[in-house]
Amino acid sequence: MDRRPAFSVTLDDCETQVFRAGGKGGQAQNKTSSGVRIIHHPSGARGESREHREQLQNKRAAFKRMAETPHFRAWVASQLRGETPQEWVEKQLTEDKLRIEIRSDKGWEVTQ
């Protein structure tokens, strides 16, 4: 069986921002840009890491955090289904899945 991924997302598909992390580490920490933020624009997902002293370790941790966000997971699911996230949301907005809740003195009441 030929197993190839349906698609892949690499660091090249994302915007990478580096910054000075601050915190423990003294002068060396204040001079080096070891903090990393990864932004995947198609999904709107973001991941950030600043706990490691090395930029490469922070880059790996930030990418992993970005990939674990609900925004990214929803985007991946929509890509696998072959539809845009907006199309998926519109399919989910059907009358049988929507309910109206009204807050009163007694709490939340569901109306149908």
N, C-alpha and C positions, 0 to 999 in steps of 0.2 A: 504494500500500500504506500502510495506517495503522499507524504505528510508535509505540506508547506503551509506556512501561516497565511491567513486571509489577508492580513496587512501587518505592518509593523510601525512602531513609533520609536524613533531614536532621539538622541539629544539634538541632532540637526533639525528636527521638526519643532523644536522648542526654543524659546528665548531664554538665554542664561544671563543672569545678573549676578555680579559679585560685589561684595561690600565688606567693609570693616565690621567685624562681628562684635568687638568690644567684650567686656567681661573679664574673666580670669585670664592670666597669661602675661600681664604686665605690658611693658613697652613693645615687645614683639607682637602681641595681639593687636595693639593699637596701630602698628605700622603695616600689617599685612592684610590683604583683602581675602580672608578665608571663608567668610559667610557666602552662601550661594542661594539664589532664588531661581527656580525653574518655572516657566510659564508656558503652558500649551494653549495657544490662542484659539484653535478650533473648538476646544471643549470648555475653555475658560478655567481650566484646572491650574492650581498653583501648589508648589511645594517649596519649603524653605528649610535650610539646615545651617546651624552655626555652632553646634556643640563640639565639633572636632577641630583640631588645630590645623589640619591639612585641607586644602581646598578640594582635592580629589575625593576625599572621604565625604565631605559635605555635599559635593555634587552628586555622588551616588545616593546619599540619604535623601536629598531633596527630590531627585528623580523618583525614587521609590515612594515618597510621600505624595508626590503629584499623581502617580499612577494609582494610588489607593483612594483618591478622593471620589466622592459620589458623582461629581461633574464628569470626571474622566471615565468612570465606569459606565455612566449613561451614554456618553459619546461612543465608547467602544461597542456597546450593545446596539446602538443605532447604526453603526458602521457594519456590523455583522448582519443586521437585518436589511441593509441596503437602503436605508431611509435617513433623512435628516432628523436631528433631534426635534425640530419644530413639527415635522410630520408625525413623529411618534407621540408627541404631546397631544396633538389634535385628535389622533386616534383614541387616546385615553379619555378624552373629554366627551363621553357619551352620557346620556341621561341616566342610564342604569348604574353608573359609577359615581355620579355626583349626588351630594346630599346637602341640604341647607340646615345650618344650625343657628339657633337664635338663643342669645344669652338672656336669661330672666333672673328674678330674685331666687328662683329655685335652682339655678345652674343652667347648663346647656340643654336645650331641647331640640330634637331633630324633627324637622317638618318634611313631609314628602308631597 
